[in-house]
Amino acid sequence: MPRTLVKDLAPDCDVSSIVVEVLNPDVRKTSRGKDFFEFDGRDDSGKIGFKVWEPTKSPAGYQEADDLKAGCIAQIKVTEVTLFRGAPQVKGFTYQIITEDDPRYKKYVDLVRFGPSPEEVGGLVESTRKMLAQIRHPQLKKMCLAYLDGNEERFRHCPAAPFQEGHHGYEGGFAKHVCAVMDLAHHHAKRIGKKYVSEDVVLAGAFLHDIGKFTAYVEKGLNRTTVGRLLGHIAIALPIVDRLCEEYGVDAETAAMVKHIVVSHHGTREYGSPEKPQTIEAEIVAWADMADSRAEAVRMKLQSGLLPGEFVGNAKYGQYTAYVPPELVEEE
């Protein structure tokens, strides 16, 4: 029996159950001060909002909030779908949490989870911290570690793109992307050798290259802020990095090299960089950023269920092609 998808939910649709990953759970108040609970449910076809206008009281607050934590997998029987501001929203439902000891868990996770679990995000944060600890430049090291400590929650939850079709366009996407770019760039720098490349600048630049997204993207969900739309994350990041370097006493030459990575990491002006890479460190980070972002964008398309021999997307920047080759039959 075909699986019911989030994209198929609409008022008056005939639905028995769906399986989703829970995102952005929150207890909020109506204009009259009454509590309600809401979250987003996502599978490989899209995302839809859920609201519980009269949540069930529990010792810790509300039962729904206790059960439906961010990142958990839930099987949901939908009883009512309405329109809210023109978009479908689930208003009536019952749910069952699929725990890790359930035989169905791995299958469901593979179907609906694009991003890392909260536990996996924690591991990404620690991996990032360990890489930053390898920086030998004392002021640069102190600056980067302090920035991670002061912005860890945003680092954990921010997506790396403000829309689901973009690379790492999910909660935790920022941490996954930055950690991968740092790892790729550092390995490449080490292969080239200390005689030609500063590993410190590569690590710091890879860590800081996207921090403008903390301001450019909304706190919850996938969308840009007004300032993000007007300025873009690169223009937002530059004064932040400039202030940090001055605050922590990073020498002018090192600061200029790190800031150059921030303004050039998209590689060309056509792709939004004010400058092209002009140092080997900037070339390495721009390559690592492009490699990870494009590969993840394709992986997300593959996870959405391509059949062998199918293409999706095109080769234009931002809309990467994904292809699954036909399975080869081995001769007996």
C-alpha positions as CSV (number, residue, x, y, z in Angstrom):
1,M,0.0,0.0,0.0
2,P,1.5,3.4,-1.0
3,R,2.6,5.6,1.8
4,T,0.6,8.8,2.5
5,L,2.8,11.8,2.1
6,V,2.7,15.2,3.7
7,K,2.3,16.9,0.3
8,D,-1.0,15.0,-0.2
9,L,-2.6,16.4,3.0
10,A,-5.5,18.8,2.2
11,P,-8.9,19.7,3.6
12,D,-11.3,16.7,3.1
13,C,-8.5,14.4,2.1
14,D,-8.9,10.7,2.9
15,V,-5.9,9.9,5.2
16,S,-5.3,7.1,7.6
17,S,-1.8,7.9,8.9
18,I,1.4,9.6,8.0
19,V,5.0,9.3,9.4
20,V,6.9,12.5,10.1
21,E,9.9,13.9,11.9
22,V,8.9,16.5,14.5
23,L,10.4,19.9,14.1
24,N,10.1,23.2,16.0
25,P,7.8,22.1,18.9
26,D,6.6,25.0,21.0
27,V,4.0,25.9,23.6
28,R,2.6,29.3,22.7
29,K,-0.2,31.6,23.8
30,T,-3.2,32.8,21.9
31,S,-4.1,36.5,21.8
32,R,-6.3,35.8,24.9
33,G,-3.4,34.3,26.8
34,K,-4.5,30.6,26.5
35,D,-1.7,28.0,25.9
36,F,-1.6,25.9,22.8
37,F,1.0,23.5,21.4
38,E,2.3,23.5,17.8
39,F,5.0,21.8,15.8
40,D,6.0,21.1,12.2
41,G,5.9,17.5,10.8
42,R,8.2,16.7,7.8
43,D,8.7,13.8,5.5
44,D,10.6,13.5,2.2
45,S,7.8,15.3,0.4
46,G,7.4,18.4,2.5
47,K,6.4,19.9,5.8
48,I,3.1,20.8,7.4
49,G,2.1,22.5,10.6
50,F,0.2,20.8,13.5
51,K,-1.7,22.6,16.3
52,V,-3.2,21.4,19.5
53,W,-5.5,24.1,20.8
54,E,-6.2,22.3,24.1
55,P,-3.1,20.4,25.1
56,T,-3.3,17.8,27.8
57,K,-2.0,18.8,31.2
58,S,1.0,16.8,32.6
59,P,3.3,17.2,35.6
60,A,6.0,18.9,33.4
61,G,3.5,21.0,31.5
62,Y,1.6,19.4,28.6
63,Q,1.6,15.8,27.5
64,E,2.0,16.6,23.8
65,A,5.1,18.8,24.5
66,D,6.5,16.0,26.7
67,D,6.1,13.4,23.9
68,L,6.7,15.3,20.7
69,K,10.3,16.5,21.1
70,A,12.3,17.9,18.3
71,G,13.8,15.2,16.1
72,C,11.5,12.4,17.2
73,I,9.7,10.2,14.7
74,A,5.9,10.0,15.0
75,Q,3.2,8.0,13.3
76,I,0.2,10.3,13.1
77,K,-3.4,9.5,12.4
78,V,-4.9,12.6,10.8
79,T,-8.6,13.4,11.5
80,E,-8.9,17.0,10.4
81,V,-6.9,19.2,8.0
82,T,-7.8,22.9,7.6
83,L,-6.4,25.9,5.7
84,F,-4.4,28.5,7.6
85,R,-3.4,31.6,5.6
86,G,-3.9,29.5,2.4
87,A,-1.7,26.6,3.5
88,P,-2.9,23.2,4.8
89,Q,-2.6,22.7,8.6
90,V,-3.4,19.6,10.7
91,K,-5.9,20.5,13.4
92,G,-7.1,17.1,14.5
93,F,-4.9,14.1,15.0
94,T,-3.7,11.3,17.3
95,Y,0.0,10.1,17.5
96,Q,2.3,7.3,18.4
97,I,6.0,7.9,19.0
98,I,8.3,5.5,17.1
99,T,11.1,4.8,19.5
100,E,14.6,3.4,18.6
101,D,13.7,-0.1,19.9
102,D,10.8,-0.3,17.5
103,P,11.6,-2.6,14.5
104,R,10.1,0.1,12.2
105,Y,12.3,2.9,13.5
106,K,15.3,2.7,11.1
107,K,13.0,2.4,8.0
108,Y,11.0,5.5,9.1
109,V,14.1,7.5,10.0
110,D,15.5,6.8,6.5
111,L,12.2,7.9,4.9
112,V,11.6,11.2,6.8
113,R,14.8,12.5,8.4
114,F,16.9,14.7,6.1
115,G,18.9,16.2,8.9
116,P,20.8,15.0,12.0
117,S,19.1,14.1,15.2
118,P,19.6,16.3,18.2
119,E,22.1,13.8,19.6
120,E,24.0,13.9,16.3
121,V,24.0,17.7,16.3
122,G,25.7,17.5,19.7
123,G,28.4,15.3,18.2
124,L,28.9,17.8,15.4
125,V,29.3,20.7,17.9
126,E,31.9,18.7,19.8
127,S,33.8,17.8,16.5
128,T,33.8,21.5,15.6
129,R,35.1,22.5,19.0
130,K,37.9,19.9,18.7
131,M,38.9,21.2,15.3
132,L,39.0,24.8,16.6
133,A,41.2,23.6,19.5
134,Q,43.9,22.7,16.9
135,I,44.3,26.4,15.9
136,R,47.8,27.5,17.1
137,H,47.3,31.3,16.7
138,P,46.2,32.1,20.3
139,Q,43.9,35.1,19.7
140,L,42.3,33.4,16.7
141,K,41.7,30.2,18.6
142,K,40.3,32.1,21.6
143,M,38.0,34.1,19.4
144,C,36.5,31.2,17.5
145,L,36.0,29.0,20.6
146,A,34.3,31.9,22.4
147,Y,32.0,32.6,19.5
148,L,31.0,29.0,19.3
149,D,30.3,28.9,23.1
150,G,28.2,32.1,22.9
151,N,26.2,31.0,19.9
152,E,25.9,27.3,20.4
153,E,22.1,27.1,20.4
154,R,21.9,29.0,17.1
155,F,24.8,26.8,15.7
156,R,22.8,23.7,16.7
157,H,19.4,24.7,15.2
158,C,20.1,27.0,12.2
159,P,19.6,25.6,8.7
160,A,22.3,26.2,6.1
161,A,19.7,27.2,3.5
162,P,16.4,29.1,4.0
163,F,14.3,26.6,1.9
164,Q,13.9,22.9,1.8
165,E,15.3,22.4,-1.7
166,G,18.5,24.2,-0.8
167,H,21.6,22.4,0.6
168,H,21.2,21.4,4.2
169,G,17.8,23.1,4.3
170,Y,16.8,21.6,7.6
171,E,17.3,22.2,11.4
172,G,20.8,21.2,12.2
173,G,21.9,21.8,8.7
174,F,24.3,24.7,9.6
175,A,26.2,22.5,12.1
176,K,26.5,19.6,9.6
177,H,27.6,21.9,6.8
178,V,30.2,23.9,8.8
179,C,31.6,20.8,10.4
180,A,32.0,19.2,7.0
181,V,33.6,22.3,5.4
182,M,36.1,22.6,8.2
183,D,37.0,18.9,7.9
184,L,37.3,18.9,4.1
185,A,39.3,22.2,4.1
186,H,41.6,21.1,6.9
187,H,42.5,17.8,5.3
188,H,43.2,19.5,2.0
189,A,45.4,22.2,3.7
190,K,47.4,19.5,5.5
191,R,48.0,17.7,2.2
192,I,49.4,20.9,0.7
193,G,51.6,21.5,3.7
194,K,52.4,24.2,6.2
195,K,55.0,25.8,3.8
196,Y,52.3,27.0,1.5
197,V,49.1,27.3,3.5
198,S,48.1,28.4,7.0
199,E,46.0,25.7,8.6
200,D,44.9,28.2,11.3
201,V,43.4,30.6,8.8
202,V,41.7,27.7,6.9
203,L,40.1,26.4,10.1
204,A,39.0,29.8,11.3
205,G,37.7,30.9,7.9
206,A,35.8,27.6,7.4
207,F,34.2,28.0,10.8
208,L,33.2,31.6,10.3
209,H,32.3,31.7,6.6
210,D,28.5,31.4,7.1
211,I,27.9,33.0,10.5
212,G,25.9,35.8,8.8
213,K,23.1,33.2,8.4
214,F,22.4,33.5,12.1
215,T,21.0,36.9,11.4
216,A,19.9,36.3,7.8
217,Y,17.6,33.4,8.6
218,V,14.6,33.3,11.0
219,E,15.0,31.7,14.4
220,K,12.6,28.8,13.6
221,G,11.7,27.3,10.3
222,L,13.1,27.9,6.8
223,N,12.9,31.6,5.7
224,R,15.0,34.7,5.5
225,T,14.7,37.7,7.7
226,T,14.1,41.1,6.3
227,V,17.8,42.1,6.7
228,G,18.8,38.7,5.3
229,R,16.8,39.4,2.1
230,L,18.2,42.9,1.8
231,L,21.8,42.3,2.6
232,G,22.6,38.6,2.3
233,H,24.6,36.5,4.8
234,I,28.1,37.5,3.4
235,A,27.5,41.2,3.9
236,I,26.1,40.6,7.3
237,A,29.0,38.4,8.4
238,L,31.9,40.7,7.4
239,P,31.3,43.4,10.2
240,I,30.7,40.6,12.7
241,V,34.1,39.0,11.9
242,D,35.8,42.4,11.8
243,R,34.5,43.3,15.3
244,L,35.5,39.8,16.7
245,C,39.0,40.2,15.4
246,E,39.4,43.6,16.9
247,E,37.9,42.5,20.2
248,Y,40.2,39.5,20.6
249,G,43.3,41.3,19.3
250,V,43.9,39.3,16.1
251,D,46.7,40.9,14.2
252,A,45.7,42.8,11.1
253,E,47.3,40.5,8.5
254,T,45.6,37.3,9.9
255,A,42.3,39.2,10.3
256,A,42.4,40.3,6.7
257,M,43.0,36.7,5.5
258,V,40.1,35.4,7.5
259,K,37.8,38.2,6.4
260,H,38.8,37.5,2.8
261,I,37.6,33.9,3.1
262,V,34.2,35.2,4.4
263,V,33.7,37.5,1.4
264,S,35.1,35.1,-1.3
265,H,33.7,31.7,-0.2
266,H,31.1,31.5,-2.9
267,G,33.9,31.6,-5.4
268,T,32.7,34.1,-8.0
269,R,30.8,37.4,-8.0
270,E,28.2,35.6,-10.1
271,Y,27.4,33.4,-7.1
272,G,27.3,36.3,-4.7
273,S,30.9,36.8,-3.5
274,P,32.0,40.4,-3.4
275,E,35.6,39.2,-4.2
276,K,37.0,36.0,-5.8
277,P,39.4,33.9,-3.8
278,Q,42.9,35.5,-3.9
279,T,44.7,33.3,-1.4
280,I,45.3,29.6,-1.2
281,E,43.4,29.5,2.1
282,A,40.4,31.1,0.4
283,E,40.6,28.8,-2.6
284,I,40.5,25.8,-0.3
285,V,37.5,27.0,1.8
286,A,35.6,28.0,-1.3
287,W,36.2,24.5,-2.8
288,A,35.2,22.7,0.4
289,D,32.0,24.9,0.7
290,M,31.0,24.2,-2.9
291,A,31.8,20.5,-2.6
292,D,29.8,19.9,0.5
293,S,26.8,22.1,-0.4
294,R,26.4,20.6,-3.9
295,A,26.8,17.0,-2.8
296,E,24.3,17.5,0.1
297,A,21.7,19.1,-2.3
298,V,22.0,16.0,-4.5
299,R,21.8,13.6,-1.6
300,M,18.5,15.3,-0.5
301,K,17.1,14.7,-3.9
302,L,18.2,11.1,-3.9
303,Q,16.6,10.6,-0.4
304,S,13.3,11.9,-1.9
305,G,12.9,8.7,-3.8
306,L,14.4,8.7,-7.3
307,L,14.1,5.5,-9.3
308,P,17.0,4.0,-11.2
309,G,17.5,5.8,-14.5
310,E,15.7,9.0,-13.4
311,F,17.0,12.6,-13.4
312,V,15.7,15.5,-11.3
313,G,16.7,19.1,-11.4
314,N,19.1,20.8,-13.8
315,A,22.7,21.8,-13.7
316,K,22.2,25.5,-13.0
317,Y,23.6,26.9,-9.8
318,G,21.3,26.2,-6.9
319,Q,19.3,23.5,-8.7
320,Y,21.6,20.6,-8.8
321,T,21.0,17.5,-10.9
322,A,20.5,14.1,-9.2
323,Y,20.6,10.8,-11.0
324,V,20.3,7.2,-10.0
325,P,22.0,4.8,-12.4
326,P,20.1,1.6,-13.4
327,E,21.1,-1.4,-11.3
328,L,23.5,-3.7,-13.2
329,V,22.6,-7.4,-13.2
330,E,25.7,-9.5,-12.7
331,E,26.2,-12.5,-14.9
332,E,26.0,-15.9,-13.2
